[in-house]
Structures are given as structure tokens and as C-alpha cells.
Amino acid sequence: MADVPVIADRSPKPVEVEAGKTYYWCACGKSQKQPFCDGSHKDTAFTPVAYTAEKSGKGFFCMCKHSNNKPFCDGSHSKT
């Protein structure tokens, strides 16, 4: 059986991102620093998703961890 991520929330988290900065999105759902990685995936099959912002502005990061557009929300939380 494949590992299933923990659902951290059922709505996206808006975050102001800075152009050129790399962010590491939590894929496992266990991080205490959602939506970003804090290393909690250590004993799981998950690895964080690196995202480098092309421009500054607000990004809506997936919190249910089931998006097909990782690290961003695609509405999958309404189906999980």
C-alpha cells in the first residue's frame, strides 16, 4: 500500500512569495510549518516539492496534499 499524505487542511493557504526565492512545500502533511517542509517527512516515502517563484505575489498552496498541480491548490480538497 502506498503512503497517503496527512490532510493538513481542506482549504488552500495563501502565502506571499518573493520572486527568485525557492520554497519547499510539504508533501507529507506532517509539517508544523504548513504549507512548507520542516523535515517531518523523514520516516515517510514523501519528499518536499521545491518551488522557485517566478514573480512576487500571492500563491495558494495546497493543504490537502492531493493536488495534481503541486504545490498549488487545484480544488482536490473538495473531493478528499
N, C-alpha and C positions, 0 to 999 in steps of 0.2 A: 504494500500500500504506500502510495506517495505521501510525503509530508503535506499537510494542509496548513496554510498560514492562519495565525490568530487574527480575527477581525478586531482591529483596534477601535473602529468607529464605523457607523453606517452613513457617514456624510463626508465629503471631501474637506481637506484642511487648506484654507487659503494661506499662502506664505509669500511674502515679498522676497523675490530673488534678485541677485545682483549679476549683471552681465559679466561673463568670463569666470564666474565662481563655480566650482564643482560642489555638488551636494550629493550625499549618499542616502538614498531613500531606503527605508526599512522594508524588506520584502517578507520577513517572517511574522511581523505584527507584535513582537515581544518587546521592542524597544520602549524605554521610558521617556525617550526624547522624540516621540512621534511628530512628524512623519519620517524623521531621519534616524539613521542607524546609531546605536550605542554599543554594538558588539554582542547583543543578546542572542544573535543567531549562532553563536559559537558551536553549540551542540546540535545544530539542525542541518538540514540539506540546503538551506537558503543562504544566499549571499546578497549583500546590498546592491542596489542598482545605481550606478554613477550617472549623474545628470549635470551637464555643464550648461548654464543658462546662456542663451544667445543674446538676450536683451534683458534689461532690468524691468521688473513689473511683478504682478501677482500671478502665481501659479496655484492651481487647485490640485493638490496632491491626494492620491488615492489613500484612503484609510482602511478600506475593507480588504485590501491586498489581493483582490481578484480582478483588477482592471486588465483589459487587453491592450491598454495604452500606457503601461507603466513608465514613469512613476505617477502619471496623471490620472485623474478620475475619468471614467468613461460611462458612469452610471451603473456599473455592475453591482453596487451596493443595494440597488433596488431589487436584485434577483438573488442575493445571498441570504 
